[in-house]
Amino acid sequence: MDLNSIMSMQLSDLQQTVQMSVLQNAMNMQTVGVIQLLDQMPEQPQATHPFKGTIIDAQV
């Protein structure tokens, strides 16, 4: 194998590594952004059950 092909393979590996690193950093930043948005959301009121606790089944 000549030097050019070895360097070409190493460059290709390096480019792939950098692309994966950039992708991972972007995903981490998006995750942090989503977590911040969720933390800033106003708290939703608890929905009450439509009939739980108001109907009594008194079959004998």
C-alpha positions in Angstrom: 0.0 0.0 0.0 1.4 3.4 -0.9 1.5 6.4 1.4 -1.3 8.2 -0.6 -3.8 5.5 -0.1 -3.0 5.2 3.6 -3.4 8.9 4.1 -6.6 8.9 2.1 -8.1 6.2 4.4 -7.0 8.0 7.5 -8.5 11.3 6.2 -11.8 9.5 5.4 -11.8 8.0 9.0 -11.1 11.5 10.5 -13.9 13.1 8.5 -16.3 10.5 9.6 -15.2 10.9 13.2 -15.6 14.7 13.0 -19.1 14.4 11.4 -20.2 12.0 14.2 -18.8 14.4 16.8 -20.6 17.4 15.3 -23.9 15.4 15.0 -23.6 14.3 18.6 -23.0 17.9 19.8 -26.0 19.1 17.8 -28.2 16.4 19.3 -27.0 17.3 22.8 -27.7 21.0 22.2 -31.2 20.1 20.9 -31.8 17.9 23.9 -30.8 20.7 26.3 -33.1 23.1 24.4 -36.1 20.7 24.7 -35.4 20.2 28.4 -35.3 24.0 29.0 -38.6 24.4 27.1 -40.3 21.7 29.1 -39.0 23.3 32.4 -40.4 26.7 31.3 -43.9 25.3 30.4 -46.6 26.4 32.9 -47.9 23.6 35.0 -51.0 22.0 33.7 -54.0 21.6 36.0 -54.9 18.1 37.0 -57.9 16.8 35.1 -60.6 15.4 37.3 -62.2 12.1 36.5 -65.6 12.6 35.0 -67.5 10.3 37.4 -65.0 8.7 39.8 -66.2 9.4 43.4 -69.6 10.7 42.3 -71.4 7.6 41.4 -72.2 4.8 43.8 -73.2 1.4 42.5 -75.6 0.0 45.1 -76.8 -3.2 43.5 -77.9 -5.8 46.0 
